[in-house]
Amino acid sequence: MLIMLDLDGTLLNNQSLISEESKKYLEKLKLKGHTIVLITGRPHRGCINFYNELNLNTPLIVDNGASIYGMGNFPDKFYTIPKAILDEMFLTFKEHLVTAYFTVDNYLYTYKIEKRLEFYFHLNSDTKIIEKPLNEIDVEAPLMVLAIKKPYHKDFEKFIEDKEILELRSWGEDKKNAVYEIYLKGIHKGKALLDVIELLKFDKKDVIAFGDGDNDVELINYAYRGVAMKNAADVVKEVSDEITRYDNHENGVIKHLKEIIKD
């Protein structure tokens, strides 16, 4: 069986750790011939420690499916926003941007770095931060997070819609600003799941996936057996085949797996 696992709110507990019980059980599943793949919205540097903790040798899927690292065992696969479109977006809305950033490998590229978003940067001691206007950065982004002042967010939404090859996901808003994630249309965790099924040569009927957040909707929808966490957003539960009886802090993933994979 191919087991696809989201991290935050799914495999990780409320302290953003993998419990010892979960690690031991997933190791047991690997020894029995099951395949574990991590699939997350985090950048590579924000999840490589969990990959290593689990002693995996499978592809590592990050950036909500836009980046698939083969980890030396398989070809890498990256989907990026064309630089020309990114430059046009930046120059059109530069005056109204509160902040914008994206990550490639262990580089954080940012315009007007915003400390309040630092949790999402997943910085480590080796991370290189490049702060400059985005049109001066000669790197293509797998996805971008930005905050834009109101009421210009409506013009921004129209800009993305008109580009046709881009999509946005709202991260929320307050009285002054709206925050979005921008990515290539059709590039999401569900697409990455299909890529990995083909890469690892699995039958679609042998795939189970677990998730909890809005960015997991396609993953759960595309999986033959899509499992929403007990703590999942309603939109995830609506497309799921099953819902765990326990949440992420109660080892919901492995308790569910124990119910369906018999010794």
N, C-alpha and C positions, 0 to 999 in steps of 0.2 A: 504494500500500500504506500502511496505517496501522500505524506502528511504535510500540508502547507500551514505554517503558523505565523500569524501576526504577533507582534511583540507587545507594545503598550496596550494595556487593557485586556490582553488575551493571555499570552504566556507569562508575561511579567506580572508580579504582584504589585501592590500599591506602593512598595518601596522601590519599584523599577528593578527588581531582581528576579532571577529564576530560582525558585525554591529547590532545596536539595532533593526533595521528593520528586519534583518534576524532572530534574537532571537524571536521577537514577532510573526513572521509568523510561524516559526517552532513550537512554543508553541501552536499556533492555530491549526496546523495540528495534533499535538499530541492529543489535546482535541477532535478532530474529529475522532480519532481512527487510525491515521496513525502511523507507527513505524519508528523512526529515529535511524540509526546506524552510528557511526563515524568509518572510516577506513583509516588509515594513516601509513606513513613510520616512523613517530616519535616514540620514546619510550614512555612507559606509562607515565612517569613524564612530558613529553613534551606536553601531550594532556589532562590530567585528569582535568585541569582547564576548558577547553572548554566543556568537558563532564558534569562537574558540573554546568557550566553556563547555559546549556540547560536543566538541571534537568532531565537527562536521567536515565533510569533503564534497558537499553538494554546492550548486550555485547559490549565491547570496543575492537576494532581490531587495533593492533599496529604492529610495526616491519614489515611493508609491508605484513601483513597476517600471519606471523610466530607465533604471540602471540595473542590469543583470551582470554581476561579477562571476566569472567562471571559476575563480579562486585557483587558477593554475591547472584545473582538471577539465575545464570546458571552455569554449570560446566566450569572450565577453560580448555583451549586446547592450548598446546604449541608444536611447531615443532622446534627441535634444531639440530645443527650440531654435529655429534658424536665427542666426545673429542679426540678419537684416531686419527681421520682424521685431526682435528684442530691442534693437537700436531705435526703430521707429516708435515703438511703445514708450521707451524711456524719454525720448526727445519730445514726444507729444504731451506727456504728463509730468515731466520733470518738476515743474513749479508746484505741482500739487502732491508730490510724493512725500510721505512722512519718512519712509524707509523702504528699502528693497534689498533682497539678498538671495543668493543661491550658492550651492556647494558643488564642487567637483573634487573627488578624492579628498585630500586633507587640506584643501583650500576653501576659505570662506570669502566669497566676493560680495561686497556690500556697498550700497550707497546710503549715506547717513545712518551709520550703525545705531541700532536701537537696543539699549541694554535690557529693556523690559522683555525682549524676545530671546534673550540669551539662552534660556532653557532649550530652545529649539535648535540652537547652533551646535550643540554637542561638541564643544571645543575640548581639545586635549593639549598637552604640553607642546606638541609638534604642529598644531594647526597654524597655517599661515593665513593671516587676515589681510585681504587686499581691499582697501576702501578708496573708491574713486567713482566717477560717473560711469554708468554701465556701458555706455557706447564706447568707452576707452578700454574696455576689457575684451581681449581677443580670445574669448572662450565661450562656447555655447552651453547654455544651461539645460539640465534635464528637467527641472521645474524651478519656478521662482515664487517666492513669497514677498508680498508687498502690502504696505498700508497706504491708503490714499485719502486725502481730505474730502469731506463732504462739502457740497453736493456733487463734486466732480466724479464720484464713484459711478454715477449713472452713465456719464460719458465714457468712462473706462469700460464698463460692462458692454456698452454698445460697440466700442472699438474691438473688443475680444470677439464678440458675436460676428462682426463684419469680417474678421480675418478668416473665419471658417475652419482653419486648421488648428485653432487654439480653443481650449476650454478653461473655465475657472471653477474653483471650489471656494465657497465663502468660509472664512474662519471666524466670522462674527463681525460685529460693529458696535460702536458706541455713538454718542451724540456728535462727535467730531470726525471720526475716521471709520473706514471700512477696510477689512483685511482679507486678502485673497491669496489663493495658490493658483498659479498659472501653469499649464502643461499642454502638451500636444494632444489634440483630439484623438480619442481612441486608445491612448496610452495610459493604462491603469493596472491595478493588480490583477484584474481578470485577464487582460492581455498577457501579462507576464506569466500567469498560471498556464495559459495555452502554450506559450513559448517553452516553458520548462517541461511540460508534458511531452512536447515534440523532442526536446533535447535529450530527455532521459528515457524516451521511448516507453512511456506508460500508457496503458489503456485508460481512457477518460473515466471508466467505471471504477477504477482503482484509486481514485483521488478523493481525499477529504480535506477541507480547508476550514480554519477557525478564524473568526474576526469579531470586532466589536464596534468600529467607528464608521463614519460616513465614507471614508476612503476604502472601506472593505466591502462595500455593496457589490461591486462587480466581481470581486474575488469569491464571495459567498454565492452570488448568482451563477457564476460560470462553473463552479465546482460541481461535480456529480453529486457529492454529498457536502453541502454547505452548512456549517454549524455556526450559529450566532451564540455569543456568550450570554449568560444570564444578565450581565451588566451592559449588553450591547444597546446601541441606539435603535429606536423603533424601526427606522428604515432598513436596518440590517436584519432585524428579526422578520420583517415582512417578506424578504426574499430568501430566507433560510429554509432548509429542509428540517433542521433540528435546532433546539436551543438547549444549552447545557443547564444542568440543575444547580450548578455551583458557579460562582463568579470567579474572576481572575485571581482574587486574593485568597480564594479557597481551593486553588489548584483545579479550577474548573475544566481545563483542557485535558489533563491526564485522567481525571475521574471519568470524563466522558469517553475517552479512549479505552479505559479499562472495561467499560460497559459493552463496547462493541468489538474489542479485540480479545478473544478468549485465550487463556493459556493452554 
